[in-house]
Amino acid sequence: MMVLGDSLSFHGPDGPCPADEPRLWPNVAATALGGQADIVARIGWTARDAWWSLTDDPRVWAELHRVDVLVLAVGSMDALPSPLPTYLRTGLRYLRPPGLRRVVRRAYLAAQPRLAVALRGRPAVLPARLTVHYLDTAVTALRVLRPELPIIGWLPAVHRAESYGYVHTMHRHTLAAVARWARLAGVPVLDLPELIGPHVRGGHGNPDGMHWGWAGHATVGAATAALIAPLLSPTGK
């Protein structure tokens, strides 16, 4: 099972974990299916980054010939408030000298929640139409490359993050757009807000208000395995 994901695929209750941590949801799902998970993910990845990974990463190209199922576990970060354009926000890491980079980064992180509230969660990291565009482009390409490969996705997760001012205005737009696309494209999706919402909103996950505790990973892993299992059976039933 290959997972193209964001930090929700490898962050636990205390922060990021190695990809082979058995309690991470991709590994929970793969174990339930009697296989292994290959997690290709980074912090903040969107549907656009997943597409770039498919087209730019030769390791992904190689694994795509061997995987039994692909999970597009992206879209959740797309709906987050982005007071700065992505190219400026991600470009902070390239500032020099290091002292200037640290000062600017601290200033941005302090301003981010206030700006998210002031701008009412707009703009999002990625507009919903672009999230759908990159998901559809990825699925179309994969179906040409491997028509028999099962592909699943998910509806974007919720958050209660202080770092974003508890604002998630664009979530409903991204969720509706992805759900509509999934129906038309015939891609089964996991309803993350329904599945993991109580866990996150109840404060049972990571203190950052975005990532999940191990109970949340177990829930998502089990649900992912249940969604995938019929797709792997010879009869599809």
PERALIN-V740629 format. One record per residue. N is the residue number from 1. SS is DSSP state (hx for helix, st for strand, lp for the rest). D_LAST is the distance of its C-alpha to the last C-alpha in Angstrom with 2 decimals. Layout:
n: (N | N)
ss: (SS | SS)
d_last: (D_LAST | D_LAST)
This chain:
n: (1 | 2 | 3 | 4 | 5 | 6 | 7 | 8 | 9 | 10 | 11 | 12 | 13 | 14 | 15 | 16 | 17 | 18 | 19 | 20 | 21 | 22 | 23 | 24 | 25 | 26 | 27 | 28 | 29 | 30 | 31 | 32 | 33 | 34 | 35 | 36 | 37 | 38 | 39 | 40 | 41 | 42 | 43 | 44 | 45 | 46 | 47 | 48 | 49 | 50 | 51 | 52 | 53 | 54 | 55 | 56 | 57 | 58 | 59 | 60 | 61 | 62 | 63 | 64 | 65 | 66 | 67 | 68 | 69 | 70 | 71 | 72 | 73 | 74 | 75 | 76 | 77 | 78 | 79 | 80 | 81 | 82 | 83 | 84 | 85 | 86 | 87 | 88 | 89 | 90 | 91 | 92 | 93 | 94 | 95 | 96 | 97 | 98 | 99 | 100 | 101 | 102 | 103 | 104 | 105 | 106 | 107 | 108 | 109 | 110 | 111 | 112 | 113 | 114 | 115 | 116 | 117 | 118 | 119 | 120 | 121 | 122 | 123 | 124 | 125 | 126 | 127 | 128 | 129 | 130 | 131 | 132 | 133 | 134 | 135 | 136 | 137 | 138 | 139 | 140 | 141 | 142 | 143 | 144 | 145 | 146 | 147 | 148 | 149 | 150 | 151 | 152 | 153 | 154 | 155 | 156 | 157 | 158 | 159 | 160 | 161 | 162 | 163 | 164 | 165 | 166 | 167 | 168 | 169 | 170 | 171 | 172 | 173 | 174 | 175 | 176 | 177 | 178 | 179 | 180 | 181 | 182 | 183 | 184 | 185 | 186 | 187 | 188 | 189 | 190 | 191 | 192 | 193 | 194 | 195 | 196 | 197 | 198 | 199 | 200 | 201 | 202 | 203 | 204 | 205 | 206 | 207 | 208 | 209 | 210 | 211 | 212 | 213 | 214 | 215 | 216 | 217 | 218 | 219 | 220 | 221 | 222 | 223 | 224 | 225 | 226 | 227 | 228 | 229 | 230 | 231 | 232 | 233 | 234 | 235 | 236 | 237)
ss: (lp | st | st | st | st | lp | hx | hx | hx | lp | st | st | lp | lp | st | st | lp | lp | lp | lp | lp | lp | lp | lp | hx | hx | hx | hx | hx | hx | hx | hx | lp | lp | lp | lp | lp | st | st | st | st | lp | lp | lp | lp | lp | hx | hx | hx | hx | hx | hx | hx | hx | hx | hx | lp | hx | hx | hx | hx | hx | hx | hx | lp | lp | lp | lp | st | st | st | st | st | lp | lp | lp | hx | hx | hx | lp | st | lp | lp | lp | lp | hx | hx | hx | hx | hx | hx | hx | hx | hx | lp | lp | lp | hx | hx | hx | hx | hx | hx | hx | hx | hx | hx | hx | hx | hx | hx | hx | hx | hx | hx | hx | hx | hx | lp | lp | lp | lp | lp | st | lp | lp | lp | hx | hx | hx | hx | hx | hx | hx | hx | hx | hx | hx | hx | hx | hx | hx | hx | hx | hx | lp | lp | lp | lp | st | st | st | st | st | st | lp | lp | lp | lp | lp | lp | hx | hx | hx | lp | lp | lp | lp | lp | lp | hx | hx | hx | hx | hx | hx | hx | hx | hx | hx | hx | hx | hx | hx | hx | lp | lp | st | st | st | st | hx | hx | hx | hx | hx | hx | hx | hx | hx | hx | lp | lp | lp | lp | lp | lp | lp | lp | lp | lp | lp | lp | hx | hx | hx | hx | hx | hx | hx | hx | hx | hx | hx | hx | hx | hx | hx | hx | hx | hx | hx | lp | lp | lp | lp | lp)
d_last: (19.23 | 21.91 | 22.99 | 25.47 | 27.00 | 30.18 | 32.06 | 29.41 | 27.58 | 30.59 | 32.92 | 33.12 | 35.46 | 38.50 | 37.82 | 36.20 | 34.79 | 34.26 | 30.83 | 30.30 | 30.85 | 28.04 | 28.03 | 27.13 | 23.73 | 22.50 | 23.52 | 22.05 | 18.59 | 19.05 | 20.35 | 17.44 | 15.17 | 17.85 | 19.40 | 22.19 | 22.83 | 25.27 | 26.80 | 28.74 | 30.41 | 33.81 | 35.50 | 35.37 | 32.92 | 31.68 | 29.29 | 32.32 | 32.71 | 29.11 | 29.83 | 33.11 | 31.48 | 29.19 | 32.28 | 34.97 | 33.70 | 33.82 | 32.01 | 28.97 | 29.31 | 29.29 | 26.30 | 24.18 | 24.26 | 22.78 | 20.30 | 16.54 | 15.96 | 18.61 | 19.31 | 21.95 | 23.46 | 26.48 | 28.01 | 29.45 | 32.79 | 33.06 | 33.94 | 36.63 | 40.27 | 42.11 | 45.84 | 46.64 | 45.04 | 42.53 | 44.85 | 47.65 | 45.63 | 44.07 | 47.43 | 49.20 | 48.39 | 50.54 | 53.67 | 56.69 | 58.64 | 56.36 | 58.51 | 57.99 | 54.23 | 54.13 | 56.33 | 54.34 | 51.00 | 52.34 | 53.73 | 50.45 | 48.43 | 51.06 | 51.00 | 47.24 | 46.56 | 49.67 | 48.78 | 45.22 | 46.78 | 49.59 | 47.34 | 44.77 | 41.92 | 42.60 | 42.01 | 38.57 | 37.96 | 35.93 | 35.84 | 32.49 | 32.77 | 33.16 | 30.23 | 28.04 | 29.94 | 29.32 | 25.62 | 25.21 | 27.50 | 25.61 | 22.18 | 23.91 | 25.64 | 22.65 | 20.76 | 23.92 | 24.27 | 20.71 | 18.58 | 15.49 | 15.93 | 13.48 | 15.89 | 15.95 | 19.11 | 20.73 | 23.25 | 26.73 | 27.91 | 31.01 | 34.27 | 37.52 | 39.53 | 43.31 | 43.49 | 42.17 | 44.29 | 41.26 | 40.66 | 37.25 | 38.19 | 35.98 | 32.76 | 31.84 | 32.48 | 30.31 | 27.47 | 27.65 | 27.91 | 24.93 | 22.73 | 23.94 | 23.42 | 19.83 | 18.98 | 20.88 | 19.62 | 15.89 | 15.92 | 14.03 | 16.91 | 17.93 | 20.59 | 23.24 | 26.06 | 24.27 | 23.00 | 26.15 | 28.81 | 30.26 | 30.52 | 32.45 | 34.53 | 35.44 | 36.97 | 34.79 | 34.13 | 36.52 | 39.96 | 39.62 | 37.38 | 34.71 | 33.00 | 31.14 | 32.04 | 30.07 | 28.48 | 27.20 | 25.87 | 24.10 | 22.48 | 21.39 | 20.21 | 18.02 | 16.54 | 16.05 | 14.21 | 11.87 | 11.32 | 10.95 | 8.87 | 5.29 | 7.52 | 8.95 | 6.62 | 7.94 | 5.34 | 3.80 | 0.00)
